């Protein structure tokens, strides 16, 4: 794991990407190739991140902060976590923390990505998968074996959040497509399905057989003093033959 030395440049890259398709909101390391190839041979679900590796956290009260985490349990072998505070940061100076927490015994406590916020904090957070050095296309093929949606598995959610999923494609992160979804609080586990057919394409049709990168962004909902706390315990691709999750976002685009 290493911290980004140029977080503001990294955020500028992300904001540029989101601006291209944000109508909803404003070389794989050799040691990890065998696992990825097994996944493309038809695993169901295809685990894109199990949060069992690459532990670490970000904690802040203002500004922009990023960290890159490495491990075999995530697509591309690398994930990037980012916290971004806007100009109207929390007047009380409370912290926001985003953490990937592996577990010594997953049967007792599941590995998770946890986002915790103090009173009246107003950041947003995102996790992205853009391959080695956070800038190597994944060449992710989701058309084999009838994968038709992403699934995010939540352990719980304290209050409403807005989720935006983004896929990049075109060979060099050239195009972007988004799907947004408003989620409400739940004190029990639930799953959120993101159908490929509901993503709004950019200026070119989405090439699901060769995605460059993936991103999940979380921001506060519309409730006053909304300071979300949540835990995600899985991110996967799901086959069309599998039952629907607890929540399905969006409707097919035409």
N, C-alpha and C positions, 0 to 999 in steps of 0.2 A: 504494500500500500504506500502511495506517496501523495503528498498534497500538491495541488496545482500551484505553480509559481506565477501563473498569469490568469487568475480567476476572472478578471474583468474582460479580458480578450475572449476567454471561453464563453462567458455569458453573452458577449456581443455576438459570437457565432450562433448561440442558441436563439437569441432574440431575432437575428436575421432569418434563421430557419423558420421560426414560428410566424414571423411576419408574412412570409410567402404564402402560408396556407391557413392562417389563424383566424378564420371566420368565426370560430367557436369561442375564442378568447383572444382578447388581444393576441493484419495477416495473423489471423488466428495463431496463437503460439503452438508449436509442434506438440508439446506435452498434452495439449487439450484436444487435438484433432480427433482421436479415437472416440471420445465421448460424443462429440458433435456429430460425427458420422453415424454413430449408433442411433442418435436421436432422429436423423433424417431417414433412417430405415423403417420408420413407422411406429415409434413409441407413442403410446397414448395414455396420459397426456405427454406431449413433448415438453419437458421442463426447460424453460428458458432461464429461470433463476430460482434456486431453492434456498438461497440465503445461508447456506451452510459454510460458505467460505468467503474470504475477503472482508472480515469483520473490521469495524471502526466506525467513528462517528464525527459529525460536525456539530458545533454548538456556538451560537452567536446571538447578539441582540440587535445587530444592524449590519449593513453592507452586503457583500456577495462572497460566498465561500464555496469552494469545490474540493472534492477529494476523489481520486481514482483508486479503485479497489480491484484486486486481481484474484483469480481462483478458478478451479475447474468446474464449479457448480453453476456457472452462468454462461449464457450464449456469448461467443466471441472471447471468453476468458477474461473479460474486463467490464466493469460497470463504473459509471461516474455519478456521484451524488452531488447535488447543488442546493444551497439555501440562498434565497434572494429576498432582501427586504427592500420595500419601496421607500419613497421619500417620506412618507408618513409612518415612520416606524413607531413601535410601541412606546408611548410616553412614560410608562412605568419601568422600562428597561428590563423586561422579563425575557428569558431565553427561549429560543427555538432550537430543537435538537432533532437531527435525523441520523439514525444509527442502523447499521446492519449488525445483528447480534446472532452469531452462530450459537449452537447449543451443544453441550457435552452429551446430552441424552435427549434427542429429538422426540422420543416417545413420551417424555415427561413435559418438556418445554420446547415447543417448536422453534426452529430458527426463524428469524423475522427481520423485516425492515420496519423500524418504528419511527414515527414522526410525533414528537411531543412538543406542546406549546404552552408557555406560561400565559398568565392573564393578559388578554387584549393584544397579543402579538399578531402581526399581520404579514408574515412572509408567505412565499410559496416555495415549494420544493419540487425537485424532479430527479428522476433516475433515468439514465440513458445508457444504451448499449450500442457503441459505435466501433467496436473492434479494437485491435491493438493500438495503443497511444491515442485512443478516443477519436481516431480519424482513419480507420481502415474498414472499408465496406465489408459487411458480414457475408454478402452473397447468400442470404438466407432464402431457402426454397421452401415455401409453405404450400405449394400446390400438390406435392406428392401425398398420397395416403389420405386425401379428403380432409385436411385441416381446413376449418372454415371460420375460426374465431380465436381470439385470445381470451384467457381467463385469469383474473386476479382474485386470489383467495385472501380474504380479510379475516383476522382473528377478532376484530371489533373496531368500532368507530364511535367516538364520543359525541360528535356533532356533524352537521352537514359539511361536505366538501364538494368542490368541483374537480372532476377528473378529466383530463385531456390526454388521450393516447395519440401518438404520432408515429407514422412510419416514413422513412426516407428511402428513396429509390432513384434509379437513373444511372447508376454506376459510380457516381462520385458525390452522393448526397445532393443531387441536383434538384430533385422534386420532393414534395412533402404532402402528406395527406393526414387529416386529423379526424378524430371522433371525440366529442365531448359528452359528458354525462354528469348530472347532479345526483349525489348520493346523500342519503339521510342517515341519522345516527342508528347504531345497532349495538346492543350489549352482548351479542352472540356472533358466532362465526357466520360468514356469508360469502358468496362468490359473485363476481361481476363478469359477465360475458361481453366481449367487444367483437361483434360480427364483422368479418372482412367486408361484407357487402354494404355496411353502413358507413364506412370511411368515405369522406368527401375527397375525391382525387384533386390533385393540383392541376397544373397545365397539361399534364400527360397522364394517360391511364396508369393505374397502379400495377407494377410488375411484381405480383406476389411470388413469383418464382425466383426473384433475385432482389431481395430487400437489402438496402445498405445499412440501415440502423433502426432502432426502436427507442421510444421515449415515453415515459409516464410522468405527467405533471399533476401536482395536487395543490389546490389553493383553497382558501377559506370560502365558506358559503356566504349567504346573505344575512344570516342572523346577527343581531347586534352582539358585540364583544365575542365573536365567534373565534375560538382558539382550539383547533382540532387536535385530538390525540387519536392515533390509529396504529394498527400493526398489520402488515401484509406478510403472509406466510408462504406465498407461492405465486409465480407468474409462468403461465404455460400457454401452449397452443393446443387446441382441442379439435377432435375430429367431428365431422357432421353427424355421426351416428350416436354421439354421446348426448345424454339428457341435458336440457337447458340448465344454466346456473340459476342462482337465486334472483339475480337481476340481469336483464339484457338491455344494453344501451343502444339507442338510436333505432333507425328504421332503414331498410335498404335504400341506397341512393339510385337515382335513375339518370 
